[in-house]
Amino acid sequence: MRTESIGRPGAAAKTDWPTLGAMLLALGLATAGLPCACQQTQPAAAEPCAGATSTYEMSECWGKQFELADAELNRVYKAIMARLPDAEKAKLRDAQRAWIPKKEKKGDEAAAEYEGGTFAPVAKTIALTEATQARTAELKKTYGQYLASASAAAAKSEGAGPGSPPSPAKSTFGESELAGSWIQVKGPTDFESMSLAVEDGQKVFRSYLHDRPLWFGHWQLSGDQLTAQTETGEKLVWTVVSASGAKLVLREDGEDEQTVFKRAK
């Protein structure tokens, strides 16, 4: 989880300007009602926002693409930090934080190409998205052995198969103290709010970013460990530091800082 978003900070990737140029040309010609030969060399499947036909639609689409890329980078970063030897954690944390301003600079340079025009913010978002995706790929390549170890450990702990809850242990806090809707107010997090619901006897986990659903799955409290496993197999693990009717304090695996939530009214 993050105080400063791990995806909003790094070793920035080179923006694919030929692809961006073709996309802009296609947008301009489409607006004018003219055919575009570049569309024949850029298959729709190659561009996540190929269907956008206006600057507004492209802004909305690429904004969502950046959120997805940002969430994936944070997931990978946390998985690595959870398995990384303590002696190497500080090095990776510092490198990741140093990556943030470099990536932002790439975004600013991309926007500057359009000299304050209406497409400048979109160009920046595209550059940030591509840089974030490249950073994720770099982390996977460099720390692949730790990601594989994390996956193997998760599979072993599940035992009976995907979705199996951890073995129960005596908890300091009751599940009733955790159940409900929570809004993040301080500390690192991948999302702005979450719900730990109990529906038809099932513990249902949901999280939201910018009021949009982010993750869905199930949660389990074992001892002081809160685990949320998403429907895609991703797992989030926190230590419950404190819980009360109005306040929930968690510390995610791999993080030193605590995250504070307030109960939603």
MIDOSE-1310 file (N, C-alpha, C; in nm, 2 decimals, decimal comma, always signed):
residues 265
mrte	+0,09/-0,12/+0,00/+0,00/+0,00/+0,00/+0,09/+0,12/+0,00; +0,04/+0,24/-0,02/+0,13/+0,35/-0,04/+0,08/+0,48/+0,02; +0,17/+0,56/+0,07/+0,13/+0,70/+0,12/+0,14/+0,78/-0,01; +0,26/+0,78/-0,07/+0,27/+0,84/-0,20/+0,25/+0,72/-0,29
sigr	+0,16/+0,73/-0,39/+0,13/+0,61/-0,47/+0,26/+0,57/-0,53; +0,29/+0,44/-0,53/+0,41/+0,38/-0,59/+0,40/+0,41/-0,74; +0,28/+0,41/-0,79/+0,27/+0,43/-0,93/+0,26/+0,58/-0,97; +0,26/+0,67/-0,87/+0,27/+0,81/-0,89/+0,41/+0,86/-0,87
pgaa	+0,50/+0,79/-0,84/+0,63/+0,83/-0,85/+0,69/+0,79/-0,98; +0,93/+0,68/-1,11/+1,03/+0,63/-1,16/+1,11/+0,61/-1,27; +1,20/+0,50/-1,29/+1,28/+0,48/-1,40/+1,18/+0,48/-1,52; +1,16/+0,60/-1,57/+1,05/+0,62/-1,67/+1,08/+0,55/-1,80
aktd	+0,97/+0,50/-1,86/+0,98/+0,43/-1,99/+0,98/+0,53/-2,10; +1,03/+0,50/-2,21/+1,03/+0,59/-2,33/+0,89/+0,58/-2,39; +0,83/+0,70/-2,41/+0,69/+0,70/-2,47/+0,70/+0,66/-2,62; +0,60/+0,58/-2,66/+0,60/+0,53/-2,79/+0,53/+0,64/-2,88
wptl	+0,61/+0,74/-2,92/+0,55/+0,85/-2,99/+0,50/+0,81/-3,13; +0,56/+0,72/-3,20/+0,50/+0,68/-3,33/+0,35/+0,63/-3,31; +0,33/+0,56/-3,20/+0,20/+0,51/-3,18/+0,11/+0,62/-3,14; +0,16/+0,71/-3,05/+0,08/+0,83/-3,01/+0,05/+0,92/-3,13
gaml	+0,15/+0,94/-3,22/+0,12/+1,02/-3,34/+0,02/+0,96/-3,43; +0,02/+0,83/-3,44/-0,08/+0,77/-3,53/-0,22/+0,78/-3,47; -0,22/+0,77/-3,34/-0,35/+0,78/-3,27/-0,41/+0,92/-3,28; -0,32/+1,03/-3,27/-0,37/+1,16/-3,28/-0,42/+1,19/-3,43
lalg	-0,34/+1,14/-3,52/-0,38/+1,16/-3,66/-0,51/+1,09/-3,69; -0,53/+0,97/-3,63/-0,66/+0,90/-3,65/-0,77/+0,98/-3,59; -0,75/+1,04/-3,47/-0,85/+1,12/-3,40/-0,89/+1,25/-3,49; -0,78/+1,31/-3,54/-0,81/+1,43/-3,62/-0,89/+1,40/-3,75
lata	-0,85/+1,30/-3,82/-0,92/+1,26/-3,94/-1,06/+1,21/-3,92; -1,07/+1,14/-3,81/-1,21/+1,09/-3,78/-1,30/+1,20/-3,75; -1,25/+1,30/-3,68/-1,33/+1,42/-3,64/-1,37/+1,49/-3,77; -1,28/+1,49/-3,87/-1,31/+1,56/-4,00/-1,39/+1,47/-4,09
glpc	-1,42/+1,35/-4,06/-1,49/+1,26/-4,14/-1,41/+1,20/-4,25; -1,28/+1,20/-4,24/-1,19/+1,15/-4,35/-1,13/+1,01/-4,31; -1,10/+0,93/-4,41/-1,04/+0,80/-4,39/-0,90/+0,82/-4,34; -0,84/+0,73/-4,27/-0,71/+0,74/-4,22/-0,63/+0,61/-4,25
acqq	-0,52/+0,62/-4,32/-0,45/+0,50/-4,36/-0,38/+0,45/-4,24; -0,35/+0,54/-4,14/-0,27/+0,49/-4,02/-0,36/+0,39/-3,94; -0,49/+0,39/-3,95/-0,57/+0,30/-3,88/-0,55/+0,16/-3,94; -0,51/+0,15/-4,06/-0,48/+0,01/-4,12/-0,36/-0,05/-4,06
tqpa	-0,26/+0,04/-4,02/-0,14/-0,02/-3,97/-0,14/-0,02/-3,81; -0,24/+0,03/-3,75/-0,26/+0,02/-3,60/-0,38/-0,05/-3,57; -0,38/-0,18/-3,56/-0,50/-0,26/-3,52/-0,56/-0,21/-3,40; -0,70/-0,21/-3,39/-0,77/-0,16/-3,27/-0,72/-0,24/-3,15
aaep	-0,69/-0,36/-3,15/-0,66/-0,44/-3,04/-0,52/-0,39/-2,98; -0,44/-0,32/-3,06/-0,31/-0,28/-3,01/-0,32/-0,16/-2,92; -0,44/-0,08/-2,93/-0,46/+0,04/-2,85/-0,57/+0,02/-2,76; -0,55/+0,03/-2,63/-0,66/+0,01/-2,53/-0,77/+0,12/-2,55
caga	-0,74/+0,24/-2,61/-0,84/+0,34/-2,62/-0,86/+0,37/-2,77; -0,85/+0,27/-2,86/-0,86/+0,29/-3,00/-1,01/+0,34/-3,03; -1,10/+0,30/-2,95/-1,24/+0,33/-2,98/-1,28/+0,48/-2,94; -1,19/+0,55/-2,87/-1,22/+0,69/-2,83/-1,22/+0,78/-2,96
tsty	-1,32/+0,86/-2,97/-1,33/+0,95/-3,09/-1,32/+1,10/-3,06; -1,30/+1,13/-2,93/-1,29/+1,27/-2,89/-1,18/+1,28/-2,78; -1,14/+1,40/-2,76/-1,04/+1,43/-2,66/-1,09/+1,39/-2,52; -1,22/+1,42/-2,50/-1,28/+1,38/-2,37/-1,28/+1,23/-2,35
emse	-1,32/+1,16/-2,45/-1,33/+1,01/-2,44/-1,19/+0,95/-2,42; -1,09/+1,01/-2,49/-0,95/+0,96/-2,47/-0,90/+0,99/-2,33; -0,94/+1,11/-2,28/-0,90/+1,15/-2,14/-0,96/+1,05/-2,04; -1,09/+1,02/-2,06/-1,15/+0,92/-1,97/-1,09/+0,78/-1,98
cwgk	-1,07/+0,74/-2,10/-1,01/+0,60/-2,12/-0,87/+0,59/-2,07; -0,79/+0,69/-2,10/-0,65/+0,68/-2,06/-0,64/+0,70/-1,91; -0,73/+0,78/-1,85/-0,73/+0,79/-1,71/-0,75/+0,66/-1,64; -0,84/+0,58/-1,69/-0,87/+0,44/-1,64/-0,75/+0,35/-1,66
qfel	-0,69/+0,36/-1,78/-0,57/+0,28/-1,80/-0,46/+0,31/-1,71; -0,44/+0,44/-1,67/-0,34/+0,47/-1,57/-0,37/+0,42/-1,44; -0,50/+0,42/-1,40/-0,54/+0,37/-1,27/-0,51/+0,22/-1,26; -0,54/+0,15/-1,37/-0,51/+0,00/-1,37/-0,36/-0,03/-1,37
adae	-0,28/+0,05/-1,44/-0,14/+0,03/-1,44/-0,08/+0,07/-1,30; -0,13/+0,17/-1,24/-0,09/+0,21/-1,11/-0,12/+0,10/-1,01; -0,24/+0,05/-1,01/-0,27/-0,06/-0,92/-0,19/-0,18/-0,94; -0,16/-0,22/-1,06/-0,08/-0,34/-1,09/+0,07/-0,31/-1,04
lnrv	+0,12/-0,20/-1,06/+0,25/-0,17/-1,01/+0,26/-0,18/-0,86; +0,16/-0,13/-0,79/+0,16/-0,14/-0,65/+0,15/-0,28/-0,60; +0,06/-0,36/-0,67/+0,05/-0,50/-0,63/+0,18/-0,57/-0,64; +0,25/-0,55/-0,75/+0,38/-0,62/-0,77/+0,48/-0,57/-0,67
ykai	+0,49/-0,44/-0,65/+0,58/-0,38/-0,55/+0,56/-0,44/-0,41; +0,44/-0,45/-0,37/+0,41/-0,50/-0,24/+0,44/-0,65/-0,23; +0,41/-0,73/-0,33/+0,45/-0,87/-0,33/+0,60/-0,89/-0,32; +0,67/-0,81/-0,39/+0,82/-0,82/-0,38/+0,87/-0,78/-0,24
marl	+0,82/-0,67/-0,19/+0,86/-0,62/-0,06/+0,83/-0,72/+0,05; +0,72/-0,79/+0,04/+0,68/-0,89/+0,14/+0,78/-1,01/+0,15; +0,85/-1,04/+0,04/+0,94/-1,15/+0,04/+1,09/-1,11/+0,03; +1,12/-0,98/+0,01/+1,25/-0,94/+0,00/+1,33/-0,94/+0,13
pdae	+1,45/-0,98/+0,13/+1,53/-0,98/+0,26/+1,53/-0,83/+0,31; +1,53/-0,82/+0,45/+1,53/-0,69/+0,51/+1,64/-0,60/+0,46; +1,76/-0,66/+0,43/+1,87/-0,58/+0,39/+1,85/-0,51/+0,26; +1,76/-0,56/+0,18/+1,74/-0,51/+0,04/+1,62/-0,42/+0,03
kakl	+1,53/-0,42/+0,13/+1,41/-0,35/+0,12/+1,43/-0,20/+0,11; +1,52/-0,15/+0,19/+1,55/+0,00/+0,18/+1,60/+0,04/+0,05; +1,68/-0,04/-0,02/+1,73/-0,01/-0,15/+1,62/+0,00/-0,25; +1,53/-0,10/-0,25/+1,42/-0,10/-0,34/+1,33/+0,02/-0,31
rdaq	+1,30/+0,04/-0,19/+1,21/+0,15/-0,15/+1,26/+0,29/-0,20; +1,40/+0,31/-0,18/+1,46/+0,43/-0,23/+1,46/+0,44/-0,38; +1,48/+0,33/-0,44/+1,48/+0,33/-0,59/+1,34/+0,36/-0,65; +1,24/+0,31/-0,58/+1,10/+0,33/-0,63/+1,07/+0,48/-0,61
rawi	+1,10/+0,54/-0,49/+1,07/+0,68/-0,47/+1,15/+0,77/-0,56; +1,27/+0,73/-0,60/+1,35/+0,81/-0,69/+1,29/+0,80/-0,83; +1,22/+0,69/-0,86/+1,16/+0,68/-0,99/+1,04/+0,77/-1,02; +0,98/+0,81/-0,91/+0,86/+0,90/-0,92/+0,88/+1,03/-0,99
pkke	+0,98/+1,11/-0,95/+0,99/+1,24/-1,02/+1,04/+1,22/-1,17; +1,12/+1,11/-1,19/+1,16/+1,09/-1,33/+1,04/+1,06/-1,42; +0,95/+0,98/-1,37/+0,83/+0,95/-1,45/+0,74/+1,07/-1,47; +0,73/+1,15/-1,36/+0,65/+1,28/-1,38/+0,72/+1,37/-1,48
kkgd	+0,85/+1,37/-1,48/+0,92/+1,46/-1,58/+0,88/+1,41/-1,72; +0,88/+1,28/-1,74/+0,84/+1,23/-1,87/+0,70/+1,27/-1,91; +0,61/+1,27/-1,81/+0,47/+1,31/-1,84/+0,47/+1,46/-1,88; +0,55/+1,54/-1,81/+0,55/+1,69/-1,84/+0,61/+1,71/-1,97
eaaa	+0,71/+1,64/-2,01/+0,77/+1,65/-2,14/+0,67/+1,61/-2,25; +0,59/+1,51/-2,23/+0,49/+1,47/-2,33/+0,39/+1,58/-2,34; +0,34/+1,64/-2,23/+0,24/+1,74/-2,24/+0,30/+1,87/-2,31; +0,42/+1,90/-2,29/+0,49/+2,01/-2,35/+0,49/+2,01/-2,50
eyeg	+0,48/+1,89/-2,55/+0,48/+1,87/-2,70/+0,36/+1,94/-2,76; +0,25/+1,96/-2,68/+0,13/+2,02/-2,73/+0,11/+2,16/-2,68; +0,21/+2,22/-2,62/+0,21/+2,36/-2,58/+0,08/+2,41/-2,52; +0,03/+2,33/-2,42/-0,09/+2,38/-2,35/-0,22/+2,35/-2,42
gtfa	-0,22/+2,28/-2,53/-0,34/+2,25/-2,61/-0,43/+2,15/-2,53; -0,55/+2,13/-2,58/-0,64/+2,05/-2,51/-0,60/+1,90/-2,50; -0,51/+1,86/-2,59/-0,46/+1,72/-2,58/-0,35/+1,70/-2,49; -0,29/+1,81/-2,44/-0,17/+1,80/-2,35/-0,19/+1,71/-2,23
pvak	-0,31/+1,73/-2,16/-0,33/+1,64/-2,04/-0,34/+1,49/-2,08; -0,40/+1,46/-2,19/-0,41/+1,33/-2,24/-0,27/+1,27/-2,27; -0,19/+1,35/-2,34/-0,05/+1,31/-2,37/+0,03/+1,27/-2,25; +0,01/+1,36/-2,14/+0,08/+1,33/-2,02/+0,03/+1,20/-1,96
tial	-0,10/+1,18/-1,96/-0,15/+1,05/-1,90/-0,10/+0,93/-1,97; -0,10/+0,94/-2,10/-0,05/+0,83/-2,18/+0,10/+0,80/-2,15; +0,18/+0,90/-2,14/+0,32/+0,89/-2,10/+0,34/+0,83/-1,96; +0,26/+0,87/-1,87/+0,26/+0,82/-1,73/+0,22/+0,67/-1,73
teat	+0,12/+0,64/-1,80/+0,07/+0,50/-1,81/+0,18/+0,41/-1,86; +0,24/+0,45/-1,97/+0,34/+0,37/-2,04/+0,47/+0,35/-1,95; +0,50/+0,46/-1,88/+0,62/+0,46/-1,79/+0,59/+0,36/-1,67; +0,46/+0,37/-1,62/+0,42/+0,28/-1,51/+0,42/+0,14/-1,55
qart	+0,37/+0,11/-1,67/+0,37/-0,03/-1,72/+0,52/-0,08/-1,74; +0,60/+0,01/-1,79/+0,74/-0,03/-1,81/+0,81/-0,06/-1,67; +0,78/+0,02/-1,57/+0,84/+0,00/-1,44/+0,79/-0,13/-1,38; +0,67/-0,16/-1,40/+0,62/-0,29/-1,35/+0,69/-0,41/-1,41
aelk	+0,71/-0,40/-1,55/+0,78/-0,50/-1,62/+0,92/-0,52/-1,57; +0,98/-0,40/-1,54/+1,12/-0,40/-1,49/+1,13/-0,47/-1,35; +1,04/-0,44/-1,26/+1,04/-0,50/-1,13/+1,02/-0,65/-1,14; +0,93/-0,69/-1,23/+0,90/-0,84/-1,25/+1,02/-0,91/-1,30
ktyg	+1,10/-0,84/-1,39/+1,22/-0,91/-1,45/+1,33/-0,91/-1,34; +1,35/-0,80/-1,27/+1,46/-0,80/-1,17/+1,43/-0,88/-1,05; +1,30/-0,89/-1,00/+1,27/-0,96/-0,88/+1,18/-1,07/-0,90; +1,19/-1,13/-1,02/+1,10/-1,24/-1,05/+1,10/-1,36/-0,95
qyla	+1,22/-1,39/-0,90/+1,23/-1,50/-0,80/+1,15/-1,48/-0,68; +1,14/-1,35/-0,63/+1,06/-1,32/-0,51/+0,91/-1,33/-0,54; +0,87/-1,29/-0,66/+0,73/-1,30/-0,70/+0,69/-1,45/-0,71; +0,78/-1,53/-0,77/+0,75/-1,67/-0,78/+0,74/-1,74/-0,64
sasa	+0,82/-1,69/-0,55/+0,82/-1,74/-0,41/+0,69/-1,71/-0,34; +0,65/-1,58/-0,37/+0,52/-1,53/-0,31/+0,40/-1,62/-0,36; +0,40/-1,64/-0,49/+0,29/-1,72/-0,55/+0,29/-1,86/-0,49; +0,41/-1,92/-0,48/+0,42/-2,06/-0,43/+0,37/-2,06/-0,28
aaak	+0,41/-1,96/-0,20/+0,37/-1,96/-0,06/+0,22/-1,95/-0,05; +0,16/-1,86/-0,14/+0,02/-1,84/-0,14/-0,06/-1,97/-0,17; -0,01/-2,04/-0,28/-0,07/-2,16/-0,32/-0,06/-2,27/-0,21; +0,05/-2,27/-0,14/+0,07/-2,37/-0,03/-0,02/-2,34/+0,09
sega	-0,04/-2,21/+0,12/-0,12/-2,17/+0,23/-0,27/-2,20/+0,21; -0,31/-2,19/+0,08/-0,45/-2,21/+0,04/-0,48/-2,36/+0,05; -0,39/-2,44/+0,03/-0,41/-2,59/+0,05/-0,52/-2,65/-0,03; -0,64/-2,63/+0,01/-0,76/-2,69/-0,06/-0,79/-2,63/-0,19
gpgs	-0,72/-2,52/-0,23/-0,74/-2,46/-0,37/-0,77/-2,32/-0,35; -0,79/-2,25/-0,47/-0,82/-2,11/-0,48/-0,94/-2,07/-0,39; -0,93/-1,96/-0,32/-1,04/-1,92/-0,24/-1,05/-1,98/-0,10; -0,96/-2,07/-0,07/-0,97/-2,14/+0,07/-0,92/-2,04/+0,17
ppsp	-0,99/-2,02/+0,28/-0,96/-1,92/+0,38/-0,84/-1,97/+0,47; -0,76/-1,88/+0,53/-0,65/-1,93/+0,61/-0,71/-2,00/+0,74; -0,63/-2,08/+0,80/-0,67/-2,15/+0,92/-0,70/-2,05/+1,03; -0,81/-2,07/+1,10/-0,85/-1,97/+1,20/-0,76/-1,97/+1,32
akst	-0,74/-1,86/+1,38/-0,66/-1,84/+1,50/-0,73/-1,75/+1,59; -0,69/-1,75/+1,72/-0,76/-1,66/+1,81/-0,73/-1,51/+1,78; -0,83/-1,43/+1,77/-0,81/-1,29/+1,73/-0,82/-1,20/+1,85; -0,74/-1,10/+1,85/-0,75/-0,99/+1,95/-0,87/-0,91/+1,93
fges	-0,90/-0,89/+1,80/-1,02/-0,80/+1,76/-1,13/-0,89/+1,71; -1,25/-0,85/+1,73/-1,36/-0,92/+1,68/-1,40/-0,88/+1,54; -1,45/-0,98/+1,46/-1,49/-0,95/+1,32/-1,59/-0,84/+1,31; -1,68/-0,83/+1,42/-1,78/-0,72/+1,42/-1,72/-0,58/+1,43
elag	-1,60/-0,57/+1,48/-1,53/-0,44/+1,49/-1,47/-0,40/+1,36; -1,45/-0,50/+1,27/-1,39/-0,47/+1,14/-1,50/-0,46/+1,03; -1,61/-0,52/+1,05/-1,71/-0,53/+0,95/-1,77/-0,38/+0,93; -1,79/-0,35/+0,80/-1,85/-0,22/+0,77/-1,77/-0,15/+0,66
swiq	-1,80/-0,02/+0,63/-1,74/+0,05/+0,53/-1,64/+0,15/+0,59; -1,52/+0,16/+0,52/-1,41/+0,24/+0,58/-1,35/+0,33/+0,47; -1,31/+0,45/+0,52/-1,25/+0,55/+0,43/-1,11/+0,58/+0,48; -1,01/+0,57/+0,39/-0,88/+0,60/+0,42/-0,85/+0,75/+0,45
vkgp	-0,79/+0,78/+0,56/-0,76/+0,92/+0,60/-0,61/+0,95/+0,62; -0,53/+0,84/+0,63/-0,39/+0,87/+0,65/-0,31/+0,74/+0,63; -0,19/+0,75/+0,57/-0,11/+0,64/+0,55/-0,12/+0,58/+0,41; -0,03/+0,48/+0,38/-0,03/+0,42/+0,24/-0,15/+0,33/+0,21
tdfe	-0,20/+0,34/+0,09/-0,31/+0,26/+0,05/-0,32/+0,26/-0,10; -0,38/+0,15/-0,16/-0,40/+0,14/-0,30/-0,54/+0,19/-0,34; -0,62/+0,21/-0,24/-0,76/+0,25/-0,27/-0,80/+0,36/-0,17; -0,91/+0,43/-0,20/-0,96/+0,53/-0,11/-1,06/+0,49/-0,01
smsl	-1,13/+0,38/-0,04/-1,23/+0,33/+0,06/-1,24/+0,18/+0,04; -1,30/+0,11/+0,14/-1,32/-0,03/+0,13/-1,44/-0,07/+0,21; -1,49/-0,19/+0,18/-1,60/-0,25/+0,26/-1,57/-0,39/+0,30; -1,58/-0,41/+0,43/-1,57/-0,55/+0,48/-1,71/-0,59/+0,53
aved	-1,78/-0,65/+0,43/-1,92/-0,68/+0,46/-1,94/-0,83/+0,49; -2,05/-0,86/+0,55/-2,10/-0,99/+0,58/-2,23/-1,01/+0,51; -2,23/-1,09/+0,41/-2,36/-1,10/+0,32/-2,39/-1,25/+0,31; -2,51/-1,29/+0,36/-2,55/-1,43/+0,35/-2,45/-1,52/+0,41
gqkv	-2,39/-1,48/+0,52/-2,29/-1,57/+0,59/-2,15/-1,56/+0,52; -2,13/-1,49/+0,41/-2,00/-1,48/+0,35/-1,94/-1,34/+0,38; -1,81/-1,34/+0,40/-1,73/-1,22/+0,43/-1,69/-1,16/+0,29; -1,75/-1,05/+0,25/-1,73/-1,00/+0,12/-1,64/-0,87/+0,13
frsy	-1,54/-0,87/+0,05/-1,44/-0,75/+0,04/-1,46/-0,67/-0,09; -1,47/-0,54/-0,07/-1,48/-0,45/-0,19/-1,39/-0,33/-0,16; -1,32/-0,28/-0,27/-1,25/-0,16/-0,25/-1,28/-0,07/-0,37; -1,26/+0,06/-0,35/-1,29/+0,16/-0,45/-1,18/+0,27/-0,46
lhdr	-1,16/+0,31/-0,59/-1,07/+0,42/-0,62/-1,14/+0,52/-0,70; -1,14/+0,65/-0,66/-1,22/+0,75/-0,73/-1,36/+0,71/-0,75; -1,42/+0,65/-0,65/-1,56/+0,61/-0,65/-1,59/+0,50/-0,75; -1,48/+0,44/-0,81/-1,50/+0,33/-0,90/-1,46/+0,20/-0,83
plwf	-1,53/+0,09/-0,85/-1,49/-0,04/-0,79/-1,35/-0,08/-0,84; -1,27/-0,12/-0,75/-1,13/-0,16/-0,78/-1,11/-0,31/-0,76; -1,13/-0,36/-0,64/-1,12/-0,51/-0,62/-1,24/-0,56/-0,55; -1,27/-0,69/-0,58/-1,38/-0,76/-0,52/-1,33/-0,90/-0,48
ghwq	-1,37/-0,95/-0,36/-1,33/-1,08/-0,32/-1,39/-1,11/-0,18; -1,31/-1,18/-0,10/-1,35/-1,22/+0,03/-1,25/-1,18/+0,14; -1,29/-1,17/+0,26/-1,19/-1,13/+0,36/-1,20/-1,23/+0,48; -1,09/-1,24/+0,55/-1,09/-1,33/+0,67/-1,00/-1,28/+0,78
lsgd	-1,04/-1,29/+0,90/-0,96/-1,24/+1,01/-0,90/-1,37/+1,08; -0,77/-1,38/+1,09/-0,71/-1,49/+1,16/-0,60/-1,44/+1,26; -0,63/-1,45/+1,39/-0,54/-1,38/+1,48/-0,56/-1,23/+1,46; -0,45/-1,16/+1,45/-0,45/-1,02/+1,42/-0,42/-0,99/+1,27
qlta	-0,43/-1,10/+1,19/-0,41/-1,08/+1,05/-0,54/-1,08/+0,97; -0,55/-0,97/+0,90/-0,67/-0,95/+0,81/-0,62/-0,98/+0,66; -0,69/-1,07/+0,60/-0,65/-1,11/+0,46/-0,77/-1,09/+0,37; -0,75/-1,02/+0,26/-0,85/-1,01/+0,15/-0,80/-1,07/+0,03
qtet	-0,87/-1,17/-0,03/-0,83/-1,23/-0,15/-0,93/-1,20/-0,26; -0,88/-1,14/-0,37/-0,97/-1,10/-0,48/-1,01/-1,21/-0,56; -1,11/-1,19/-0,65/-1,16/-1,29/-0,74/-1,06/-1,33/-0,85; -0,96/-1,24/-0,86/-0,85/-1,27/-0,96/-0,73/-1,34/-0,89
gekl	-0,74/-1,38/-0,77/-0,64/-1,45/-0,70/-0,54/-1,36/-0,62; -0,55/-1,23/-0,63/-0,46/-1,14/-0,56/-0,49/-1,14/-0,42; -0,39/-1,13/-0,33/-0,41/-1,13/-0,19/-0,35/-1,01/-0,12; -0,42/-0,95/-0,04/-0,38/-0,84/+0,04/-0,38/-0,88/+0,19
vwtv	-0,27/-0,85/+0,26/-0,25/-0,90/+0,40/-0,21/-0,78/+0,49; -0,29/-0,76/+0,59/-0,26/-0,66/+0,69/-0,25/-0,72/+0,83; -0,18/-0,65/+0,92/-0,18/-0,67/+1,06/-0,28/-0,56/+1,12; -0,37/-0,61/+1,20/-0,47/-0,51/+1,26/-0,40/-0,46/+1,38
vsas	-0,37/-0,33/+1,38/-0,30/-0,26/+1,49/-0,40/-0,22/+1,59; -0,52/-0,17/+1,55/-0,62/-0,14/+1,65/-0,75/-0,13/+1,57; -0,86/-0,15/+1,64/-1,00/-0,14/+1,58/-1,10/-0,10/+1,68; -1,18/+0,00/+1,64/-1,29/+0,05/+1,73/-1,41/+0,08/+1,64
gakl	-1,51/+0,13/+1,70/-1,63/+0,16/+1,63/-1,61/+0,26/+1,52; -1,52/+0,35/+1,54/-1,51/+0,46/+1,44/-1,37/+0,46/+1,37; -1,27/+0,38/+1,41/-1,14/+0,39/+1,36/-1,08/+0,25/+1,34; -1,01/+0,23/+1,23/-0,94/+0,11/+1,20/-0,80/+0,14/+1,16
vlre	-0,70/+0,08/+1,23/-0,56/+0,10/+1,19/-0,50/-0,03/+1,15; -0,44/-0,03/+1,02/-0,38/-0,15/+0,97/-0,24/-0,12/+0,93; -0,16/-0,23/+0,92/-0,02/-0,22/+0,86/-0,01/-0,33/+0,76; +0,01/-0,30/+0,64/+0,02/-0,40/+0,54/+0,15/-0,47/+0,53
dged	+0,16/-0,59/+0,50/+0,28/-0,67/+0,49/+0,37/-0,59/+0,39; +0,50/-0,58/+0,43/+0,60/-0,51/+0,35/+0,60/-0,36/+0,37; +0,52/-0,31/+0,45/+0,51/-0,16/+0,48/+0,55/-0,13/+0,62; +0,62/-0,02/+0,65/+0,65/+0,02/+0,78/+0,54/+0,11/+0,84
eqtv	+0,48/+0,19/+0,75/+0,39/+0,29/+0,80/+0,25/+0,23/+0,82; +0,17/+0,28/+0,91/+0,04/+0,23/+0,94/-0,06/+0,31/+0,85; -0,17/+0,25/+0,82/-0,28/+0,32/+0,75/-0,40/+0,33/+0,84; -0,46/+0,45/+0,84/-0,57/+0,48/+0,93/-0,70/+0,50/+0,84
fkra	-0,80/+0,43/+0,88/-0,93/+0,44/+0,82/-1,03/+0,49/+0,92; -1,13/+0,56/+0,87/-1,24/+0,60/+0,96/-1,37/+0,54/+0,90; -1,46/+0,51/+0,99/-1,58/+0,44/+0,95/-1,67/+0,53/+0,87; -1,72/+0,49/+0,76/-1,81/+0,57/+0,67/-1,95/+0,58/+0,74
k	-2,00/+0,70/+0,74/-2,13/+0,72/+0,80/-2,25/+0,67/+0,71
